[in-house]
Amino acid sequence: MILYKYQAKNREGMIYERSVEAADRIALYKIIRDEGGSLILVHEAKKFGFPLSLGDLFGGIKTQQKINFAKNLGSMLDAGLPVTRALAVMSKQAKNKALKSLLLGVEADVSHGSTLSESLGKRPKVFSPLFVSMVKAGEESGTVSKALSIVGSQMEKSYLLVKKVRGALIYPAVILSVMVVLAILLLIFMVPTLTATFEGIGVELPFTTRALIYLSDFLIAHTLLVFSLLALLIFGALAFLKSRTGRNLFDVLTLHLPLMGEMVKEVQVARTARTLSSLLAAGVEIVVALDVTIEVLQNHLYKEALRQARNAIQKGEQMSAVFVAHEKLYPLFVGEMVAVGEETGKIAEMLLGVANYYEEQVDQKTKDLSTIIEPVLMIVIGIGVGIFAISMLAPTYSLVNYI
């Protein structure tokens, strides 16, 4: 059992907080619905003691390994193997010790009477609420293999989407970092050597040269202070981003970044659509599907929009109206597609189409971004090198004239 601390709203609109133990988040959602509440915020309360299961010790299992686990297990179950035998085969094939221990733990749970979803739910650091919900829905409908195939595909699509965006940003980040390191090394080791030469010229140095010399002198005289302040600034920024205020501010800023803002929105839309589509296709109730999707999303603005969609459904209203109302987050196309799905009873299919469309858009934008970034970086590097070269060479020419 896991201890959860949550904030919810009752039928009278009053907000309350409680702590409760539940097997997983799906069980928690059921508890809250049974008591007539509407979930607002939830997190796992930290408890002292030993982990509940072997899987809790291995939260570092890679996403690709989880994807392979879902796909391979789904294929084996589809071929007619019992769950325990399929898990035993996978544990024998696993080369990673953490994954092997995890599979053995899940196999032991299932052998002792637990369902697969219950066993996975005991390992929240490895298996997300989405994963557990999909498996549980598959168990209830008798289509576990199909549910595992869907969740494996969903995780792979999301993983590749994030990987493409990160890949587009890693290159400029590395280049800029190298530029900063080289600039610091030049200021500490090269500029002082040239400064000693310039002091004997007896001519007035250009402003850029004097600025570089001043910066170099300051950096040499206060090296420890400068690096301490930089480290403090970095750790302070990371701590601020981990706070609720920092995360909220970061969420808003990322949506308004030039070039990147539109792509961030499309990533969130694609993740929303694919997660909801996968859950609904697996037979998960729409309210539970929205609750799980809220947990999957990271941007608080999109979380709040989905909470409103969930509340609208609970009141008997249409979910599409909420998407249309949040046009700045979800393009009008999303609301219209959801509305068509509600009219035809094919929301999962419509959402899948939305997910595919925006994933293609993000894929194209990452390629375009890579194409744009390269010449921009070359210009920035050229300007930096040019300023340094002119600042250092101009006094040298004065020295030649002096001679």
N, C-alpha and C positions, 0 to 999 in steps of 0.2 A: 504493500500500500504506500501511496505517496501523499505527503501533506501539502495541500494547496491552500493558499490565501487568496481570496477573491473579493471583488467589489461588484455588487449587482444592484439592480433596481426592482422593487416590488411592484405589484399591480397598481398601488396608489401613487407610484412615481417617486417613492422615497428610496434614497440610496443607502445601502448598508454594506458592511464588511463582515466576513466570516472566514474561519479556517476549518477545513474538513479534510478527512483522509479518503482517497478514492484510488481505485486500481489504475486508472488512466484519466486523461482529459475527457474522453467520451463519457465515462461514468460520472465524472464531475458535472458535465453539461446536463446529464439526465437528473442528477440531484437538484441542480438549480431550477430546472424546468418543473420538476415535481413540486418544489416549494413555491412555485409561482413567480420566480425571479427571472430577470433578464440580465445576462452577464455583461459587465462593462470592462473589467480588467482582472487578469488572473496571473499568478506566478507561483512557482514552487517555493515553499518555505524551507529554508535551510535547516537541516537536522544534524545533530552530532551523532556519531556512531559509524558502524560499518555499512557499506552499500547493501542494498537488498538482494542484489544478484551479481553474478559474475559480469554481466554485460555492463553494469554501471561503472565497472572499473576501466572500461575500454571505450570511453566517449570519443577517442581520437580516430576511430575507424573512418576511412576516407569515403567521400560521397560515391565515387566510382565503385567501391566495394559494395556499398548498399544497393546501388543500381544493379550490379551483377547478381547480388543475393536475391533481389526481387524477381529478376528475369529468369534466373536458373531454377529457383524454387517453383516459380509458376510453370515453367516448361516441364519439370519433373512431375508436378501434380497433374498437369494436363495429360501426361503420358500414362497416368494411372498409379503412380507410386504413392504409398501412404506418406503422411507428413513426416513421421518419425524417421522412416527409411530415407526419404529425400534429404532430410537434415543430416543424417548420419553420413550419407554419400558426400554431401557438400563439406562437412567437417573434415573428412578424410582428404579431400582434394585441396582444402585451404592451406596455403603456405604461410599466411600471416598468423602469428600466434594469438593475437588479440581476437581476430575473426574466428579462429578455430575454437577458442574458449567460449566465445559468444554463441556459436552454433551448438556446441555441446550443452551449454546452459539452456538454450531454447529447447533442444531435443529432450533434455531431462524434464523440463516443465511440462511439455506436451505428453511425455510418457507417463507422468504422474497425474494426468487428468485435466490439465489446463488447456484452454484453447490456444491456438496460435496467436490470436490477437491479444489475449490476456498476457501471454509470455512476452510478446513484443512490447506491450504497454508497461511492463516492469522495467524496461530499459529506455527511459525517455531521453537519455543523453545520446542514444544511438538512433532510435526510431522516433520520428516526428509524429505529432498527432495525426497528420495527413496519412502517413503510412499505416498507423494502427487503425484509423477509421476505415480505410479502404479494405484492409484485411477483415475487419469485423463485419463490414457490409457484405463482403464476399462469403463469409461463413454463414451469415443469416440467409443469403439467397442461394447458397450451394454453388457459388462460382468463385471460389478462392483463387484458382489458377488465373482466371480472367482478371480478377481484381489486382493480383500481383503483377500481371503483365501491364495493366493500365498504370499502376503506381510506378513501376519501373520506367515506363515510357515517359510519364510525367516528370519524374525526377531527372531523367536524362535530358529532356528538353530544357528544363529550368537550369540545370547545371551547365549545359552548353551555352545557354543565353548569357548567363553571368560570366562565364569564361571568356566569351567573345568581347564583352564590354571591358572586362579587366585587361584582356590582352591588348585592346586598343589604347589603354591608359598606361600600361607598364612601360612601353617604349619611351614616351616623353618623360615619364617620371625618372627613369634610369638616366637618360641623357641630361636632364636638368640637375639631378643629384651629382653626377660626375662633373658638370660645369661648376657647381658650387664648391666641390672639394678642390678642384684644380685652381679656382680663383683664390681660395684660402691659402693653398700651398704657395702660389705665386706671390701673394701679399706677404707671407711670412719669410720666404727664403730668397726670392728673386728681387723684389722691389728694394729691400734694404741695401743690396749690393749696388744697384743702380743709383740709389739715393746718395751713397758715399761719393760716387763719381760726379753727380750733379752739383754737390755742395762746392766743388772747386771751380765750377764754371763761372760763377759770378754774374749770371744773367737771371732775369726774372723767369720763373717757370710758369707754363700754362696752368690754367685753373684745374683741368682734369688731372694733370700730373701732381699738383699740390694736393688735390683731393685723395688720390691714390696713396701718396706718401703719408698723409695724415691717417688714413684708414689703416695702412700697414703699421705705422708707429703705435697706434692705439691697440691694434690686434696683438702686437708683440708684447706691449707693456701690460696688457690685461688679458692674456690668453686664457688663463684659468677662469676668470670672471666671465668672459664672453661665452666660452663653451658651457659653463655652469648655467648661465642664463638661457642659452639655447636648449639645453637638456631640460631645464625647469619649464621653459615655454612648451616644449614638445609634450612632456608628461602632463602639464596643466591642461593643454588642449585635449589630450586623450581622455583625461579624467572628466573634463567638461562634456565631451561628446558622449561619455558613458552615462552622464546624468540625464534625467528626463528632460530638463530644459534644453540641454545641449543637443540631445537627439532630435527634439522637436524643431529646434532652430536649423539643424543640419538638414532635416527632411524638407523644410520650406526652401532653404537655399539651393539644394540640389535640383529642385524643380524649376529654378529660375536661372540656372547657369547658361551662358551662351554656348551654343553648339550641343552641350550635353543635356540641358534641361528637357528638351523634347524626347530625347532617347530614354532618359530616366522614366518619364511618364509612360512611354511605350513598354518599357520593361515591366513596370508595375501592372499595367493593363493586361499584358500577356500572361503574367504570373497569376493574376486574379482569374482570368478567363480559363486558363488551363487547369488550375487547381479545382475550381468549381465544376468544370466540365468533367474532370476525372472522378470526382466524388459523386456527382449526380449519375454518371454513367454506371458507377459501381452499385447504385441503389441506395446511397446515403440520403437521409431526409434533408430537405433543402435548408432548414434552420440549422441543423448540425453541420451541414456542408459549409454554410456561411461562417459558423463559429470556428471551424477548422481553418478556413481560408484566412480569417482574421489573424489567426496565430501564425500562419505562413508568411503573411506580408510584414514588411519591416517599417514602412512609412506610416506614421500615425494618422496622416490625413486620409489615406486610403483605408486604414483600419476603421476610422470613424465613419466613412461613407458606407462601408459594409455593415457596420453596426446599425446604421439607419435603415439599410436594406433589410436586415434581419427583423428589426422592429416593425417595419412596414408589412412584412409577410405575416408576422404574428398578429397584426391588426386586421389581416385580410386584404391588405392593399397590394398593388403590383410592385414587384422589385424594380422593374424597368424605369418607373417614375423617379426613383432615387438616383439611378445612373444618369438620367437626363438632367436632373437638378444639379448634379455635380459635373457640369460640362467642362470645367477647368481641369478636372482630374481625369474623367473618362470622356473621350470624344463622343459626339452625338451618335456616331456609327455604333458604338457599344450599346447605348440605350435602345436604339432602333432594333438591333439584332436580338437583344434580350426580349423586347416587346413582341417580336415575331415568334420567338421561342415560346413565350407564355401563351400566345394565341394558338399555336399549333401543337403545344405539348412537347416540343423538341428543344428545350432550353440547353441541354447538354450538347447537342449537335451544333446549335448556333454559337455557343460559347467556344466550342472547339474551332470553329471557323474563325472567330475573332482572335483566338490565341495564335493560330497559324499565320494569320494576316500580320499581326503586330510583331511576331517573331521574325518574319521575313523582313519587315521594316527595320527592325533593330539590326539584323544581319547586314542589310545594305548600308545602314548608317555607320556601323562600325568600320566597314570597308571604306566608306567615304571619309570618315574621320581620320583613318590611317593615312589616306592620300593627302588630306589637308595638313595634318600635323607635321609631316616630313619637311615640306618647304618652309613652314612657319618656324620650325626648330632651326633650320639652316639659317634663316634670316636673323633669329635671336642670337645664335652662336656667332654669326658674322658680325653683328653689331657689337657684341661683347668683346670679341677678339680685336675688332677695329678700334674701339675706344682704348683698350689696353695698349695696342701697338702704337697708336698716335700719341698717347700720353707718355710713353717711354721713348719713342723715337724723336719726337719734336725737340726735346732738350739735347739729344745727341747731335742733331743738325746744328743747333746753336753752338755746341762744343767744337764742331768742325769749322764753323765760321770764325769762332774765337781764335782757333789755332792759325 
